[in-house]
Amino acid sequence: MPTQCSAEQFAFGTAEGRTVVAAFDGGRVTSDAGALLLGATDRALRLVERFAACFADHRSAEDVEHPLATLVGQRIFGLALGYEDLIDHDELRHDPVLAAVLGKLTARRTACAPLAGKSTLNRLEHAPVGEVTRYHKITHDGAAIERLFGELFLDAYPTAPAKIVLDLDATDDPLHGHQEGRFFHGYYDCYCYLPLYIFCGDHLLCAKLRPANIDASAGALEEVARLVAQIRARWPQVRIVRRADSGFAREVLWT
């Protein structure tokens, strides 16, 4: 009997009186329907809108296929869905759910996909500070991005709490190549970066990428001072407690 390779559907029995079949006539489908929940959350927080406001777009408006907010949102939602690599977006740019969440179901040009591919997003990620070139016309404000973490934290509270605890931590980010700033760290026994994090409960207030050939507390004083000033501007009476492990036991941080 010759092999039949033209089946349009397969039956898998019944469930509660309904026939269960696998078919191949559904058109474009997605495996990331959870993005709809992310979109609903973002509409409440306005995270993408506020993050996009930290960038400046110097492209010619009439020639733009993918608006700045769409690019930023596409990258954020992609990361949240587990797509860390930009090359993933060469497929995701056709994803119907991601397009629906970002409000861009169709492209202006017939030769384009609704969303951006890896090359366009790469130019966003390499946005220079203040400098505009032919291939980099989107710039970012680093200080505004840092402030946004604090603003999102402050906005999460309807009223000022009596006390908050700032947790400082340095941890390893292992490296498997010869990236710039790569050093061997004796404690973690690997080549790595040594980023600085500051949390308050579940809220991330600061994330600083650093090389591993520095003291764990390097730069912590400046970041704590910046955050305390931002918090005090909104909550002048709140008690602020700093908490950290022995790597931050430096007199300058506790006086």
C-alpha positions in Angstrom: 0.0 0.0 0.0 1.5 3.4 -1.0 2.2 5.9 1.8 -0.5 8.5 2.1 1.0 12.0 2.9 -2.0 14.2 2.1 -4.1 13.8 5.2 -5.6 17.1 6.2 -6.5 16.1 9.8 -6.0 13.3 12.3 -8.6 12.1 14.8 -7.7 11.6 18.5 -11.0 10.1 19.8 -13.5 12.1 21.8 -13.6 14.2 25.0 -16.9 14.9 26.7 -18.8 14.0 23.5 -16.6 16.2 21.3 -14.4 14.9 18.6 -10.7 15.8 19.1 -8.8 16.3 15.8 -5.5 17.7 14.7 -5.9 19.8 11.6 -3.6 21.9 9.4 -6.0 24.4 8.0 -5.9 27.0 10.8 -3.8 29.5 8.9 -1.2 31.4 11.0 -1.1 30.1 14.6 0.9 31.1 17.7 2.4 29.4 20.6 2.5 32.6 22.7 -1.1 33.4 23.5 0.1 34.4 27.0 1.2 37.6 25.4 -2.4 38.8 25.7 -2.0 38.8 29.5 1.2 40.7 29.2 -0.5 43.3 27.0 -3.3 43.7 29.6 -0.7 44.2 32.3 1.2 46.8 30.2 -2.0 48.8 29.6 -2.4 49.1 33.3 1.3 50.0 34.0 2.0 51.8 30.8 5.5 50.3 30.9 6.2 50.2 27.2 4.9 53.8 26.7 7.0 55.1 29.5 10.1 53.2 28.5 9.7 54.4 24.9 9.6 58.0 26.2 13.2 57.5 27.3 14.3 57.3 23.6 14.3 60.0 20.9 13.4 59.0 17.3 15.2 61.0 14.6 14.0 59.0 11.7 11.9 60.6 8.9 8.3 60.1 10.1 6.9 59.5 6.6 9.3 56.7 6.0 8.9 54.8 9.3 7.3 51.4 9.1 7.8 50.4 12.7 7.1 53.2 15.3 9.4 53.5 18.3 6.8 52.3 20.8 6.2 49.2 18.7 10.0 48.4 18.5 10.4 48.9 22.3 7.2 46.8 23.1 8.2 44.1 20.7 11.6 43.6 22.4 10.1 43.8 25.9 7.4 41.3 25.2 9.8 39.0 23.4 12.1 38.9 26.4 9.1 38.3 28.7 8.0 35.4 26.5 11.5 33.8 26.6 12.9 35.0 23.3 16.2 36.4 24.4 17.9 36.4 21.0 17.1 39.1 18.4 17.2 36.5 15.6 14.0 35.0 17.1 12.2 38.1 15.8 12.6 37.1 12.2 9.8 34.7 13.0 8.0 36.7 15.7 7.5 39.6 13.3 4.8 37.5 11.7 3.2 36.3 15.0 -0.5 37.3 15.1 -0.8 37.6 18.9 2.3 39.7 19.3 1.0 41.9 16.5 -2.4 42.2 18.2 -0.9 43.1 21.5 1.2 45.9 19.9 -1.7 47.1 17.9 -0.1 46.6 14.5 -1.8 43.8 12.6 -0.8 45.0 9.1 2.3 46.6 7.6 2.2 49.8 5.6 4.3 48.3 2.8 3.5 45.0 1.1 7.2 44.0 1.3 7.2 44.4 5.1 6.0 42.2 8.0 3.7 43.7 10.6 6.5 43.8 13.2 10.3 44.4 13.0 13.0 41.8 12.2 16.3 41.3 13.9 18.2 44.0 12.0 15.8 46.8 12.9 15.7 45.8 16.5 19.5 45.6 16.5 19.7 49.2 15.6 17.4 50.0 18.5 19.6 48.1 21.0 22.7 49.9 19.8 21.1 53.3 20.1 23.9 55.8 20.9 23.7 58.5 23.6 23.1 61.8 21.9 24.9 60.9 18.6 22.8 60.4 15.5 24.3 58.7 12.5 23.0 57.3 9.2 22.4 53.9 10.7 21.6 54.9 14.2 18.8 57.5 14.3 17.3 56.4 17.6 19.0 57.7 20.7 18.4 57.0 24.4 18.5 58.9 27.7 20.3 56.6 30.2 19.4 58.7 33.2 15.7 58.7 32.3 15.8 54.9 32.0 17.4 54.6 35.4 14.8 56.9 36.9 12.0 54.9 35.4 12.7 51.9 37.7 12.2 54.1 40.7 9.1 55.7 39.3 7.4 52.4 38.6 8.3 51.3 42.2 6.8 54.5 43.7 3.7 54.3 41.5 3.0 50.8 42.8 2.1 52.2 46.2 -1.2 54.0 46.7 0.2 55.6 49.9 3.6 56.0 51.3 4.8 53.1 53.5 6.2 53.7 56.9 9.4 51.8 56.1 11.1 50.3 53.1 14.2 48.0 52.8 16.7 48.4 50.0 18.5 45.2 49.3 21.9 45.5 47.6 23.4 42.5 45.9 26.2 41.7 43.5 26.1 38.4 41.6 27.8 36.6 38.7 26.8 36.7 35.1 28.9 33.9 33.6 30.5 34.5 30.2 31.3 31.9 27.6 33.2 33.9 25.1 35.7 36.8 25.0 33.4 39.7 25.7 34.7 43.1 26.5 35.2 43.6 30.3 35.5 39.8 30.9 37.5 38.8 33.9 37.9 35.7 36.1 36.3 36.0 39.5 37.8 33.8 42.2 34.7 33.5 44.4 32.4 32.5 41.5 35.2 30.4 39.9 34.3 31.6 36.4 34.8 34.3 33.8 31.9 36.7 34.4 30.4 40.1 34.7 29.5 41.3 38.3 26.3 43.3 38.0 24.9 45.4 40.8 21.3 45.0 41.8 19.1 46.9 44.2 15.7 45.6 45.1 12.9 46.7 47.4 10.8 43.6 48.0 9.9 42.3 44.5 10.7 45.6 42.8 13.9 46.0 40.9 15.2 49.6 41.4 18.7 49.3 39.9 20.6 47.0 37.5 24.2 48.0 36.7 26.4 45.9 34.4 29.9 45.9 35.7 33.2 44.0 35.0 34.3 41.4 37.5 37.7 42.9 38.4 36.1 45.4 40.9 35.0 45.4 44.5 31.4 44.1 45.0 30.4 47.5 46.5 31.9 49.6 43.6 29.4 52.2 42.5 26.8 51.2 45.2 27.1 54.5 47.1 26.2 56.6 44.0 23.3 54.3 43.2 21.9 54.3 46.7 22.3 58.1 46.9 20.4 58.5 43.6 17.6 56.2 44.7 17.2 57.7 48.2 16.9 61.2 46.7 14.3 60.0 44.2 12.3 58.2 46.9 12.6 61.1 49.4 11.2 63.5 46.8 7.9 61.5 46.8 8.0 60.1 50.3 9.8 62.5 52.6 8.9 60.8 55.8 9.6 57.1 54.9 12.2 55.2 56.9 14.8 53.7 54.5 16.8 50.7 55.6 19.8 49.4 53.7 20.5 45.7 53.7 23.4 43.8 52.1 25.9 41.0 52.6 29.5 41.2 53.7 30.6 42.3 50.2 29.1 45.7 51.0 30.5 46.1 54.5 32.2 49.3 53.6 32.3 52.3 56.0 31.4 54.7 53.2 28.0 52.9 52.7 27.0 52.9 56.4 28.0 56.4 57.6 
